[in-house]
Amino acid sequence: MAPQSTEIFDEMVELLYQQREFTIGDFTVDPGKYEYVKTTLNELEELGWVDRLDPGHPDPSWGPGEKAKLLMDLPDEDS
């Protein structure tokens, strides 16, 4: 069974949280670059990878940009 869009997105968020680079299709996400992460997640949503209105999403009001912003609020390991 193919994973649902929310499962794919949750996996992306987990990888970002772990500060690891990953690639989906033609998109490479660098967790150190917020604008690129935000843009990439929004582009993935537009392509149908992430559906912010998916009833299985924990909070449908959260879009990829909001998730990425929350990730950026995590403390840096260097500080």
mmCIF file of the N, C-alpha and C atoms, coordinates in Angstrom:
data_MODEL
# 
_entry.id   MODEL 
# 
loop_
_atom_site.group_PDB 
_atom_site.id 
_atom_site.type_symbol 
_atom_site.label_atom_id 
_atom_site.label_alt_id 
_atom_site.label_comp_id 
_atom_site.label_asym_id 
_atom_site.label_entity_id 
_atom_site.label_seq_id 
_atom_site.pdbx_PDB_ins_code 
_atom_site.Cartn_x 
_atom_site.Cartn_y 
_atom_site.Cartn_z 
_atom_site.occupancy 
_atom_site.B_iso_or_equiv 
_atom_site.pdbx_formal_charge 
_atom_site.auth_seq_id 
_atom_site.auth_comp_id 
_atom_site.auth_asym_id 
_atom_site.auth_atom_id 
_atom_site.pdbx_PDB_model_num 
ATOM 1   N N  . MET A 1 1  ? 0.847  -1.186 0.000  1.00 0.00 ? 1  MET A N  1 
ATOM 2   C CA . MET A 1 1  ? 0.000  0.000  0.000  1.00 0.00 ? 1  MET A CA 1 
ATOM 3   C C  . MET A 1 1  ? 0.890  1.246  0.000  1.00 0.00 ? 1  MET A C  1 
ATOM 4   N N  . ALA A 1 2  ? 0.578  2.194  -0.850 1.00 0.00 ? 2  ALA A N  1 
ATOM 5   C CA . ALA A 1 2  ? 1.373  3.419  -0.952 1.00 0.00 ? 2  ALA A CA 1 
ATOM 6   C C  . ALA A 1 2  ? 1.153  4.283  0.287  1.00 0.00 ? 2  ALA A C  1 
ATOM 7   N N  . PRO A 1 3  ? 2.205  4.953  0.762  1.00 0.00 ? 3  PRO A N  1 
ATOM 8   C CA . PRO A 1 3  ? 2.040  5.821  1.928  1.00 0.00 ? 3  PRO A CA 1 
ATOM 9   C C  . PRO A 1 3  ? 1.165  7.021  1.590  1.00 0.00 ? 3  PRO A C  1 
ATOM 10  N N  . GLN A 1 4  ? 0.414  7.482  2.575  1.00 0.00 ? 4  GLN A N  1 
ATOM 11  C CA . GLN A 1 4  ? -0.428 8.657  2.400  1.00 0.00 ? 4  GLN A CA 1 
ATOM 12  C C  . GLN A 1 4  ? 0.438  9.908  2.439  1.00 0.00 ? 4  GLN A C  1 
ATOM 13  N N  . SER A 1 5  ? -0.090 11.002 1.889  1.00 0.00 ? 5  SER A N  1 
ATOM 14  C CA . SER A 1 5  ? 0.687  12.236 1.829  1.00 0.00 ? 5  SER A CA 1 
ATOM 15  C C  . SER A 1 5  ? 1.108  12.686 3.219  1.00 0.00 ? 5  SER A C  1 
ATOM 16  N N  . THR A 1 6  ? 0.243  12.495 4.220  1.00 0.00 ? 6  THR A N  1 
ATOM 17  C CA . THR A 1 6  ? 0.615  12.933 5.563  1.00 0.00 ? 6  THR A CA 1 
ATOM 18  C C  . THR A 1 6  ? 1.768  12.098 6.107  1.00 0.00 ? 6  THR A C  1 
ATOM 19  N N  . GLU A 1 7  ? 1.826  10.805 5.748  1.00 0.00 ? 7  GLU A N  1 
ATOM 20  C CA . GLU A 1 7  ? 2.927  9.969  6.203  1.00 0.00 ? 7  GLU A CA 1 
ATOM 21  C C  . GLU A 1 7  ? 4.238  10.425 5.567  1.00 0.00 ? 7  GLU A C  1 
ATOM 22  N N  . ILE A 1 8  ? 4.180  10.765 4.282  1.00 0.00 ? 8  ILE A N  1 
ATOM 23  C CA . ILE A 1 8  ? 5.372  11.259 3.601  1.00 0.00 ? 8  ILE A CA 1 
ATOM 24  C C  . ILE A 1 8  ? 5.828  12.563 4.254  1.00 0.00 ? 8  ILE A C  1 
ATOM 25  N N  . PHE A 1 9  ? 4.877  13.463 4.502  1.00 0.00 ? 9  PHE A N  1 
ATOM 26  C CA . PHE A 1 9  ? 5.214  14.751 5.103  1.00 0.00 ? 9  PHE A CA 1 
ATOM 27  C C  . PHE A 1 9  ? 5.778  14.561 6.507  1.00 0.00 ? 9  PHE A C  1 
ATOM 28  N N  . ASP A 1 10 ? 5.167  13.694 7.306  1.00 0.00 ? 10 ASP A N  1 
ATOM 29  C CA . ASP A 1 10 ? 5.663  13.445 8.661  1.00 0.00 ? 10 ASP A CA 1 
ATOM 30  C C  . ASP A 1 10 ? 7.093  12.914 8.621  1.00 0.00 ? 10 ASP A C  1 
ATOM 31  N N  . GLU A 1 11 ? 7.382  12.063 7.630  1.00 0.00 ? 11 GLU A N  1 
ATOM 32  C CA . GLU A 1 11 ? 8.740  11.530 7.491  1.00 0.00 ? 11 GLU A CA 1 
ATOM 33  C C  . GLU A 1 11 ? 9.708  12.657 7.137  1.00 0.00 ? 11 GLU A C  1 
ATOM 34  N N  . MET A 1 12 ? 9.272  13.566 6.252  1.00 0.00 ? 12 MET A N  1 
ATOM 35  C CA . MET A 1 12 ? 10.113 14.711 5.886  1.00 0.00 ? 12 MET A CA 1 
ATOM 36  C C  . MET A 1 12 ? 10.394 15.564 7.113  1.00 0.00 ? 12 MET A C  1 
ATOM 37  N N  . VAL A 1 13 ? 9.365  15.827 7.910  1.00 0.00 ? 13 VAL A N  1 
ATOM 38  C CA . VAL A 1 13 ? 9.532  16.651 9.111  1.00 0.00 ? 13 VAL A CA 1 
ATOM 39  C C  . VAL A 1 13 ? 10.496 15.977 10.081 1.00 0.00 ? 13 VAL A C  1 
ATOM 40  N N  . GLU A 1 14 ? 10.368 14.662 10.246 1.00 0.00 ? 14 GLU A N  1 
ATOM 41  C CA . GLU A 1 14 ? 11.254 13.934 11.148 1.00 0.00 ? 14 GLU A CA 1 
ATOM 42  C C  . GLU A 1 14 ? 12.704 14.024 10.667 1.00 0.00 ? 14 GLU A C  1 
ATOM 43  N N  . LEU A 1 15 ? 12.919 13.871 9.366  1.00 0.00 ? 15 LEU A N  1 
ATOM 44  C CA . LEU A 1 15 ? 14.274 13.976 8.829  1.00 0.00 ? 15 LEU A CA 1 
ATOM 45  C C  . LEU A 1 15 ? 14.824 15.389 9.023  1.00 0.00 ? 15 LEU A C  1 
ATOM 46  N N  . LEU A 1 16 ? 13.976 16.403 8.827  1.00 0.00 ? 16 LEU A N  1 
ATOM 47  C CA . LEU A 1 16 ? 14.416 17.774 9.050  1.00 0.00 ? 16 LEU A CA 1 
ATOM 48  C C  . LEU A 1 16 ? 14.778 17.975 10.518 1.00 0.00 ? 16 LEU A C  1 
ATOM 49  N N  . TYR A 1 17 ? 13.948 17.433 11.395 1.00 0.00 ? 17 TYR A N  1 
ATOM 50  C CA . TYR A 1 17 ? 14.195 17.563 12.827 1.00 0.00 ? 17 TYR A CA 1 
ATOM 51  C C  . TYR A 1 17 ? 15.551 16.953 13.182 1.00 0.00 ? 17 TYR A C  1 
ATOM 52  N N  . GLN A 1 18 ? 15.894 15.869 12.527 1.00 0.00 ? 18 GLN A N  1 
ATOM 53  C CA . GLN A 1 18 ? 17.177 15.209 12.771 1.00 0.00 ? 18 GLN A CA 1 
ATOM 54  C C  . GLN A 1 18 ? 18.326 15.921 12.056 1.00 0.00 ? 18 GLN A C  1 
ATOM 55  N N  . GLN A 1 19 ? 18.009 17.024 11.332 1.00 0.00 ? 19 GLN A N  1 
ATOM 56  C CA . GLN A 1 19 ? 19.020 17.812 10.636 1.00 0.00 ? 19 GLN A CA 1 
ATOM 57  C C  . GLN A 1 19 ? 19.786 16.990 9.609  1.00 0.00 ? 19 GLN A C  1 
ATOM 58  N N  . ARG A 1 20 ? 19.050 16.159 8.870  1.00 0.00 ? 20 ARG A N  1 
ATOM 59  C CA . ARG A 1 20 ? 19.675 15.377 7.812  1.00 0.00 ? 20 ARG A CA 1 
ATOM 60  C C  . ARG A 1 20 ? 19.140 15.844 6.474  1.00 0.00 ? 20 ARG A C  1 
ATOM 61  N N  . GLU A 1 21 ? 20.005 15.879 5.498  1.00 0.00 ? 21 GLU A N  1 
ATOM 62  C CA . GLU A 1 21 ? 19.576 16.234 4.153  1.00 0.00 ? 21 GLU A CA 1 
ATOM 63  C C  . GLU A 1 21 ? 18.880 15.029 3.525  1.00 0.00 ? 21 GLU A C  1 
ATOM 64  N N  . PHE A 1 22 ? 17.846 15.285 2.755  1.00 0.00 ? 22 PHE A N  1 
ATOM 65  C CA . PHE A 1 22 ? 17.173 14.193 2.073  1.00 0.00 ? 22 PHE A CA 1 
ATOM 66  C C  . PHE A 1 22 ? 16.638 14.687 0.742  1.00 0.00 ? 22 PHE A C  1 
ATOM 67  N N  . THR A 1 23 ? 16.317 13.757 -0.123 1.00 0.00 ? 23 THR A N  1 
ATOM 68  C CA . THR A 1 23 ? 15.845 14.086 -1.461 1.00 0.00 ? 23 THR A CA 1 
ATOM 69  C C  . THR A 1 23 ? 14.552 13.339 -1.745 1.00 0.00 ? 23 THR A C  1 
ATOM 70  N N  . ILE A 1 24 ? 13.577 14.060 -2.311 1.00 0.00 ? 24 ILE A N  1 
ATOM 71  C CA . ILE A 1 24 ? 12.351 13.429 -2.799 1.00 0.00 ? 24 ILE A CA 1 
ATOM 72  C C  . ILE A 1 24 ? 12.176 13.917 -4.226 1.00 0.00 ? 24 ILE A C  1 
ATOM 73  N N  . GLY A 1 25 ? 12.182 13.024 -5.178 1.00 0.00 ? 25 GLY A N  1 
ATOM 74  C CA . GLY A 1 25 ? 12.065 13.423 -6.568 1.00 0.00 ? 25 GLY A CA 1 
ATOM 75  C C  . GLY A 1 25 ? 13.220 14.340 -6.941 1.00 0.00 ? 25 GLY A C  1 
ATOM 76  N N  . ASP A 1 26 ? 12.892 15.507 -7.486 1.00 0.00 ? 26 ASP A N  1 
ATOM 77  C CA . ASP A 1 26 ? 13.924 16.453 -7.894 1.00 0.00 ? 26 ASP A CA 1 
ATOM 78  C C  . ASP A 1 26 ? 14.257 17.461 -6.802 1.00 0.00 ? 26 ASP A C  1 
ATOM 79  N N  . PHE A 1 27 ? 13.649 17.316 -5.637 1.00 0.00 ? 27 PHE A N  1 
ATOM 80  C CA . PHE A 1 27 ? 13.839 18.297 -4.576 1.00 0.00 ? 27 PHE A CA 1 
ATOM 81  C C  . PHE A 1 27 ? 14.819 17.786 -3.537 1.00 0.00 ? 27 PHE A C  1 
ATOM 82  N N  . THR A 1 28 ? 15.836 18.575 -3.241 1.00 0.00 ? 28 THR A N  1 
ATOM 83  C CA . THR A 1 28 ? 16.751 18.259 -2.152 1.00 0.00 ? 28 THR A CA 1 
ATOM 84  C C  . THR A 1 28 ? 16.535 19.304 -1.067 1.00 0.00 ? 28 THR A C  1 
ATOM 85  N N  . VAL A 1 29 ? 16.316 18.849 0.154  1.00 0.00 ? 29 VAL A N  1 
ATOM 86  C CA . VAL A 1 29 ? 16.058 19.756 1.260  1.00 0.00 ? 29 VAL A CA 1 
ATOM 87  C C  . VAL A 1 29 ? 17.318 19.875 2.109  1.00 0.00 ? 29 VAL A C  1 
ATOM 88  N N  . ASP A 1 30 ? 17.768 21.107 2.275  1.00 0.00 ? 30 ASP A N  1 
ATOM 89  C CA . ASP A 1 30 ? 18.887 21.396 3.158  1.00 0.00 ? 30 ASP A CA 1 
ATOM 90  C C  . ASP A 1 30 ? 18.303 22.006 4.424  1.00 0.00 ? 30 ASP A C  1 
ATOM 91  N N  . PRO A 1 31 ? 18.350 21.288 5.558  1.00 0.00 ? 31 PRO A N  1 
ATOM 92  C CA . PRO A 1 31 ? 17.707 21.788 6.767  1.00 0.00 ? 31 PRO A CA 1 
ATOM 93  C C  . PRO A 1 31 ? 18.299 23.098 7.279  1.00 0.00 ? 31 PRO A C  1 
ATOM 94  N N  . GLY A 1 32 ? 19.460 23.496 6.789  1.00 0.00 ? 32 GLY A N  1 
ATOM 95  C CA . GLY A 1 32 ? 20.057 24.742 7.240  1.00 0.00 ? 32 GLY A CA 1 
ATOM 96  C C  . GLY A 1 32 ? 19.552 25.968 6.501  1.00 0.00 ? 32 GLY A C  1 
ATOM 97  N N  . LYS A 1 33 ? 18.703 25.767 5.498  1.00 0.00 ? 33 LYS A N  1 
ATOM 98  C CA . LYS A 1 33 ? 18.248 26.899 4.688  1.00 0.00 ? 33 LYS A CA 1 
ATOM 99  C C  . LYS A 1 33 ? 16.734 26.971 4.733  1.00 0.00 ? 33 LYS A C  1 
ATOM 100 N N  . TYR A 1 34 ? 16.210 27.791 5.640  1.00 0.00 ? 34 TYR A N  1 
ATOM 101 C CA . TYR A 1 34 ? 14.775 27.849 5.881  1.00 0.00 ? 34 TYR A CA 1 
ATOM 102 C C  . TYR A 1 34 ? 13.982 28.199 4.633  1.00 0.00 ? 34 TYR A C  1 
ATOM 103 N N  . GLU A 1 35 ? 14.393 29.235 3.894  1.00 0.00 ? 35 GLU A N  1 
ATOM 104 C CA . GLU A 1 35 ? 13.603 29.645 2.740  1.00 0.00 ? 35 GLU A CA 1 
ATOM 105 C C  . GLU A 1 35 ? 13.503 28.512 1.721  1.00 0.00 ? 35 GLU A C  1 
ATOM 106 N N  . TYR A 1 36 ? 14.604 27.797 1.534  1.00 0.00 ? 36 TYR A N  1 
ATOM 107 C CA . TYR A 1 36 ? 14.596 26.700 0.573  1.00 0.00 ? 36 TYR A CA 1 
ATOM 108 C C  . TYR A 1 36 ? 13.700 25.564 1.066  1.00 0.00 ? 36 TYR A C  1 
ATOM 109 N N  . VAL A 1 37 ? 13.793 25.282 2.368  1.00 0.00 ? 37 VAL A N  1 
ATOM 110 C CA . VAL A 1 37 ? 12.942 24.244 2.942  1.00 0.00 ? 37 VAL A CA 1 
ATOM 111 C C  . VAL A 1 37 ? 11.487 24.630 2.770  1.00 0.00 ? 37 VAL A C  1 
ATOM 112 N N  . LYS A 1 38 ? 11.148 25.887 3.103  1.00 0.00 ? 38 LYS A N  1 
ATOM 113 C CA . LYS A 1 38 ? 9.760  26.340 3.010  1.00 0.00 ? 38 LYS A CA 1 
ATOM 114 C C  . LYS A 1 38 ? 9.274  26.248 1.561  1.00 0.00 ? 38 LYS A C  1 
ATOM 115 N N  . THR A 1 39 ? 10.100 26.716 0.646  1.00 0.00 ? 39 THR A N  1 
ATOM 116 C CA . THR A 1 39 ? 9.731  26.686 -0.764 1.00 0.00 ? 39 THR A CA 1 
ATOM 117 C C  . THR A 1 39 ? 9.561  25.245 -1.240 1.00 0.00 ? 39 THR A C  1 
ATOM 118 N N  . THR A 1 40 ? 10.484 24.385 -0.864 1.00 0.00 ? 40 THR A N  1 
ATOM 119 C CA . THR A 1 40 ? 10.419 23.000 -1.291 1.00 0.00 ? 40 THR A CA 1 
ATOM 120 C C  . THR A 1 40 ? 9.161  22.324 -0.786 1.00 0.00 ? 40 THR A C  1 
ATOM 121 N N  . LEU A 1 41 ? 8.838  22.524 0.499  1.00 0.00 ? 41 LEU A N  1 
ATOM 122 C CA . LEU A 1 41 ? 7.652  21.893 1.052  1.00 0.00 ? 41 LEU A CA 1 
ATOM 123 C C  . LEU A 1 41 ? 6.398  22.429 0.375  1.00 0.00 ? 41 LEU A C  1 
ATOM 124 N N  . ASN A 1 42 ? 6.370  23.728 0.092  1.00 0.00 ? 42 ASN A N  1 
ATOM 125 C CA . ASN A 1 42 ? 5.211  24.297 -0.599 1.00 0.00 ? 42 ASN A CA 1 
ATOM 126 C C  . ASN A 1 42 ? 5.110  23.733 -2.012 1.00 0.00 ? 42 ASN A C  1 
ATOM 127 N N  . GLU A 1 43 ? 6.251  23.582 -2.698 1.00 0.00 ? 43 GLU A N  1 
ATOM 128 C CA . GLU A 1 43 ? 6.232  23.014 -4.045 1.00 0.00 ? 43 GLU A CA 1 
ATOM 129 C C  . GLU A 1 43 ? 5.757  21.567 -4.008 1.00 0.00 ? 43 GLU A C  1 
ATOM 130 N N  . LEU A 1 44 ? 6.194  20.815 -3.006 1.00 0.00 ? 44 LEU A N  1 
ATOM 131 C CA . LEU A 1 44 ? 5.734  19.440 -2.880 1.00 0.00 ? 44 LEU A CA 1 
ATOM 132 C C  . LEU A 1 44 ? 4.228  19.408 -2.666 1.00 0.00 ? 44 LEU A C  1 
ATOM 133 N N  . GLU A 1 45 ? 3.718  20.342 -1.881 1.00 0.00 ? 45 GLU A N  1 
ATOM 134 C CA . GLU A 1 45 ? 2.284  20.406 -1.655 1.00 0.00 ? 45 GLU A CA 1 
ATOM 135 C C  . GLU A 1 45 ? 1.555  20.683 -2.977 1.00 0.00 ? 45 GLU A C  1 
ATOM 136 N N  . GLU A 1 46 ? 2.081  21.640 -3.748 1.00 0.00 ? 46 GLU A N  1 
ATOM 137 C CA . GLU A 1 46 ? 1.450  21.983 -5.020 1.00 0.00 ? 46 GLU A CA 1 
ATOM 138 C C  . GLU A 1 46 ? 1.445  20.794 -5.973 1.00 0.00 ? 46 GLU A C  1 
ATOM 139 N N  . LEU A 1 47 ? 2.455  19.950 -5.879 1.00 0.00 ? 47 LEU A N  1 
ATOM 140 C CA . LEU A 1 47 ? 2.527  18.775 -6.745 1.00 0.00 ? 47 LEU A CA 1 
ATOM 141 C C  . LEU A 1 47 ? 1.644  17.634 -6.234 1.00 0.00 ? 47 LEU A C  1 
ATOM 142 N N  . GLY A 1 48 ? 1.029  17.846 -5.079 1.00 0.00 ? 48 GLY A N  1 
ATOM 143 C CA . GLY A 1 48 ? 0.130  16.833 -4.541 1.00 0.00 ? 48 GLY A CA 1 
ATOM 144 C C  . GLY A 1 48 ? 0.781  15.886 -3.545 1.00 0.00 ? 48 GLY A C  1 
ATOM 145 N N  . TRP A 1 49 ? 2.048  16.114 -3.190 1.00 0.00 ? 49 TRP A N  1 
ATOM 146 C CA . TRP A 1 49 ? 2.702  15.255 -2.197 1.00 0.00 ? 49 TRP A CA 1 
ATOM 147 C C  . TRP A 1 49 ? 2.118  15.492 -0.817 1.00 0.00 ? 49 TRP A C  1 
ATOM 148 N N  . VAL A 1 50 ? 1.757  16.737 -0.547 1.00 0.00 ? 50 VAL A N  1 
ATOM 149 C CA . VAL A 1 50 ? 1.233  17.101 0.763  1.00 0.00 ? 50 VAL A CA 1 
ATOM 150 C C  . VAL A 1 50 ? -0.086 17.817 0.536  1.00 0.00 ? 50 VAL A C  1 
ATOM 151 N N  . ASP A 1 51 ? -1.122 17.352 1.185  1.00 0.00 ? 51 ASP A N  1 
ATOM 152 C CA . ASP A 1 51 ? -2.428 17.990 1.069  1.00 0.00 ? 51 ASP A CA 1 
ATOM 153 C C  . ASP A 1 51 ? -2.798 18.572 2.424  1.00 0.00 ? 51 ASP A C  1 
ATOM 154 N N  . ARG A 1 52 ? -2.773 19.890 2.521  1.00 0.00 ? 52 ARG A N  1 
ATOM 155 C CA . ARG A 1 52 ? -2.989 20.511 3.837  1.00 0.00 ? 52 ARG A CA 1 
ATOM 156 C C  . ARG A 1 52 ? -4.424 20.300 4.317  1.00 0.00 ? 52 ARG A C  1 
ATOM 157 N N  . LEU A 1 53 ? -5.348 19.928 3.413  1.00 0.00 ? 53 LEU A N  1 
ATOM 158 C CA . LEU A 1 53 ? -6.728 19.690 3.807  1.00 0.00 ? 53 LEU A CA 1 
ATOM 159 C C  . LEU A 1 53 ? -7.016 18.206 4.018  1.00 0.00 ? 53 LEU A C  1 
ATOM 160 N N  . ASP A 1 54 ? -5.968 17.396 3.995  1.00 0.00 ? 54 ASP A N  1 
ATOM 161 C CA . ASP A 1 54 ? -6.120 15.964 4.217  1.00 0.00 ? 54 ASP A CA 1 
ATOM 162 C C  . ASP A 1 54 ? -6.741 15.739 5.600  1.00 0.00 ? 54 ASP A C  1 
ATOM 163 N N  . PRO A 1 55 ? -7.888 15.054 5.693  1.00 0.00 ? 55 PRO A N  1 
ATOM 164 C CA . PRO A 1 55 ? -8.528 14.850 6.995  1.00 0.00 ? 55 PRO A CA 1 
ATOM 165 C C  . PRO A 1 55 ? -7.670 14.055 7.978  1.00 0.00 ? 55 PRO A C  1 
ATOM 166 N N  . GLY A 1 56 ? -6.657 13.342 7.456  1.00 0.00 ? 56 GLY A N  1 
ATOM 167 C CA . GLY A 1 56 ? -5.770 12.594 8.343  1.00 0.00 ? 56 GLY A CA 1 
ATOM 168 C C  . GLY A 1 56 ? -4.651 13.446 8.927  1.00 0.00 ? 56 GLY A C  1 
ATOM 169 N N  . HIS A 1 57 ? -4.520 14.690 8.450  1.00 0.00 ? 57 HIS A N  1 
ATOM 170 C CA . HIS A 1 57 ? -3.465 15.575 8.944  1.00 0.00 ? 57 HIS A CA 1 
ATOM 171 C C  . HIS A 1 57 ? -3.765 15.967 10.383 1.00 0.00 ? 57 HIS A C  1 
ATOM 172 N N  . PRO A 1 58 ? -2.764 15.961 11.277 1.00 0.00 ? 58 PRO A N  1 
ATOM 173 C CA . PRO A 1 58 ? -2.996 16.270 12.691 1.00 0.00 ? 58 PRO A CA 1 
ATOM 174 C C  . PRO A 1 58 ? -3.702 17.623 12.893 1.00 0.00 ? 58 PRO A C  1 
ATOM 175 N N  . ASP A 1 59 ? -3.352 18.610 12.116 1.00 0.00 ? 59 ASP A N  1 
ATOM 176 C CA . ASP A 1 59 ? -3.971 19.931 12.228 1.00 0.00 ? 59 ASP A CA 1 
ATOM 177 C C  . ASP A 1 59 ? -4.049 20.511 10.830 1.00 0.00 ? 59 ASP A C  1 
ATOM 178 N N  . PRO A 1 60 ? -5.240 20.446 10.185 1.00 0.00 ? 60 PRO A N  1 
ATOM 179 C CA . PRO A 1 60 ? -5.365 20.877 8.791  1.00 0.00 ? 60 PRO A CA 1 
ATOM 180 C C  . PRO A 1 60 ? -5.011 22.342 8.564  1.00 0.00 ? 60 PRO A C  1 
ATOM 181 N N  . SER A 1 61 ? -4.994 23.148 9.638  1.00 0.00 ? 61 SER A N  1 
ATOM 182 C CA . SER A 1 61 ? -4.661 24.560 9.462  1.00 0.00 ? 61 SER A CA 1 
ATOM 183 C C  . SER A 1 61 ? -3.153 24.757 9.272  1.00 0.00 ? 61 SER A C  1 
ATOM 184 N N  . TRP A 1 62 ? -2.370 23.728 9.574  1.00 0.00 ? 62 TRP A N  1 
ATOM 185 C CA . TRP A 1 62 ? -0.923 23.831 9.396  1.00 0.00 ? 62 TRP A CA 1 
ATOM 186 C C  . TRP A 1 62 ? -0.557 23.474 7.970  1.00 0.00 ? 62 TRP A C  1 
ATOM 187 N N  . GLY A 1 63 ? 0.078  24.399 7.286  1.00 0.00 ? 63 GLY A N  1 
ATOM 188 C CA . GLY A 1 63 ? 0.610  24.107 5.965  1.00 0.00 ? 63 GLY A CA 1 
ATOM 189 C C  . GLY A 1 63 ? 2.095  23.817 6.094  1.00 0.00 ? 63 GLY A C  1 
ATOM 190 N N  . PRO A 1 64 ? 2.744  23.406 5.024  1.00 0.00 ? 64 PRO A N  1 
ATOM 191 C CA . PRO A 1 64 ? 4.181  23.114 5.044  1.00 0.00 ? 64 PRO A CA 1 
ATOM 192 C C  . PRO A 1 64 ? 5.015  24.287 5.536  1.00 0.00 ? 64 PRO A C  1 
ATOM 193 N N  . GLY A 1 65 ? 4.631  25.508 5.183  1.00 0.00 ? 65 GLY A N  1 
ATOM 194 C CA . GLY A 1 65 ? 5.395  26.670 5.637  1.00 0.00 ? 65 GLY A CA 1 
ATOM 195 C C  . GLY A 1 65 ? 5.396  26.801 7.146  1.00 0.00 ? 65 GLY A C  1 
ATOM 196 N N  . GLU A 1 66 ? 4.240  26.539 7.759  1.00 0.00 ? 66 GLU A N  1 
ATOM 197 C CA . GLU A 1 66 ? 4.153  26.629 9.213  1.00 0.00 ? 66 GLU A CA 1 
ATOM 198 C C  . GLU A 1 66 ? 5.009  25.552 9.867  1.00 0.00 ? 66 GLU A C  1 
ATOM 199 N N  . LYS A 1 67 ? 4.989  24.347 9.302  1.00 0.00 ? 67 LYS A N  1 
ATOM 200 C CA . LYS A 1 67 ? 5.818  23.269 9.855  1.00 0.00 ? 67 LYS A CA 1 
ATOM 201 C C  . LYS A 1 67 ? 7.298  23.645 9.757  1.00 0.00 ? 67 LYS A C  1 
ATOM 202 N N  . ALA A 1 68 ? 7.694  24.170 8.586  1.00 0.00 ? 68 ALA A N  1 
ATOM 203 C CA . ALA A 1 68 ? 9.095  24.532 8.398  1.00 0.00 ? 68 ALA A CA 1 
ATOM 204 C C  . ALA A 1 68 ? 9.494  25.635 9.370  1.00 0.00 ? 68 ALA A C  1 
ATOM 205 N N  . LYS A 1 69 ? 8.603  26.605 9.597  1.00 0.00 ? 69 LYS A N  1 
ATOM 206 C CA . LYS A 1 69 ? 8.906  27.701 10.513 1.00 0.00 ? 69 LYS A CA 1 
ATOM 207 C C  . LYS A 1 69 ? 9.113  27.150 11.923 1.00 0.00 ? 69 LYS A C  1 
ATOM 208 N N  . LEU A 1 70 ? 8.258  26.208 12.327 1.00 0.00 ? 70 LEU A N  1 
ATOM 209 C CA . LEU A 1 70 ? 8.415  25.613 13.648 1.00 0.00 ? 70 LEU A CA 1 
ATOM 210 C C  . LEU A 1 70 ? 9.757  24.901 13.767 1.00 0.00 ? 70 LEU A C  1 
ATOM 211 N N  . LEU A 1 71 ? 10.178 24.244 12.694 1.00 0.00 ? 71 LEU A N  1 
ATOM 212 C CA . LEU A 1 71 ? 11.467 23.560 12.722 1.00 0.00 ? 71 LEU A CA 1 
ATOM 213 C C  . LEU A 1 71 ? 12.601 24.556 12.929 1.00 0.00 ? 71 LEU A C  1 
ATOM 214 N N  . MET A 1 72 ? 12.453 25.749 12.355 1.00 0.00 ? 72 MET A N  1 
ATOM 215 C CA . MET A 1 72 ? 13.505 26.753 12.484 1.00 0.00 ? 72 MET A CA 1 
ATOM 216 C C  . MET A 1 72 ? 13.588 27.305 13.897 1.00 0.00 ? 72 MET A C  1 
ATOM 217 N N  . ASP A 1 73 ? 12.520 27.138 14.694 1.00 0.00 ? 73 ASP A N  1 
ATOM 218 C CA . ASP A 1 73 ? 12.524 27.615 16.068 1.00 0.00 ? 73 ASP A CA 1 
ATOM 219 C C  . ASP A 1 73 ? 13.252 26.661 17.010 1.00 0.00 ? 73 ASP A C  1 
ATOM 220 N N  . LEU A 1 74 ? 13.653 25.505 16.501 1.00 0.00 ? 74 LEU A N  1 
ATOM 221 C CA . LEU A 1 74 ? 14.401 24.562 17.328 1.00 0.00 ? 74 LEU A CA 1 
ATOM 222 C C  . LEU A 1 74 ? 15.778 25.147 17.647 1.00 0.00 ? 74 LEU A C  1 
ATOM 223 N N  . PRO A 1 75 ? 16.277 24.906 18.864 1.00 0.00 ? 75 PRO A N  1 
ATOM 224 C CA . PRO A 1 75 ? 17.590 25.451 19.218 1.00 0.00 ? 75 PRO A CA 1 
ATOM 225 C C  . PRO A 1 75 ? 18.706 24.805 18.387 1.00 0.00 ? 75 PRO A C  1 
ATOM 226 N N  . ASP A 1 76 ? 19.698 25.614 18.052 1.00 0.00 ? 76 ASP A N  1 
ATOM 227 C CA . ASP A 1 76 ? 20.847 25.095 17.319 1.00 0.00 ? 76 ASP A CA 1 
ATOM 228 C C  . ASP A 1 76 ? 21.711 24.272 18.262 1.00 0.00 ? 76 ASP A C  1 
ATOM 229 N N  . GLU A 1 77 ? 22.254 23.185 17.747 1.00 0.00 ? 77 GLU A N  1 
ATOM 230 C CA . GLU A 1 77 ? 23.124 22.355 18.573 1.00 0.00 ? 77 GLU A CA 1 
ATOM 231 C C  . GLU A 1 77 ? 24.428 23.074 18.901 1.00 0.00 ? 77 GLU A C  1 
ATOM 232 N N  . ASP A 1 78 ? 24.814 24.036 18.045 1.00 0.00 ? 78 ASP A N  1 
ATOM 233 C CA . ASP A 1 78 ? 26.082 24.737 18.238 1.00 0.00 ? 78 ASP A CA 1 
ATOM 234 C C  . ASP A 1 78 ? 26.025 25.766 19.360 1.00 0.00 ? 78 ASP A C  1 
ATOM 235 N N  . SER A 1 79 ? 24.810 26.231 19.693 1.00 0.00 ? 79 SER A N  1 
ATOM 236 C CA . SER A 1 79 ? 24.731 27.328 20.679 1.00 0.00 ? 79 SER A CA 1 
ATOM 237 C C  . SER A 1 79 ? 24.644 26.826 22.102 1.00 0.00 ? 79 SER A C  1 
# 
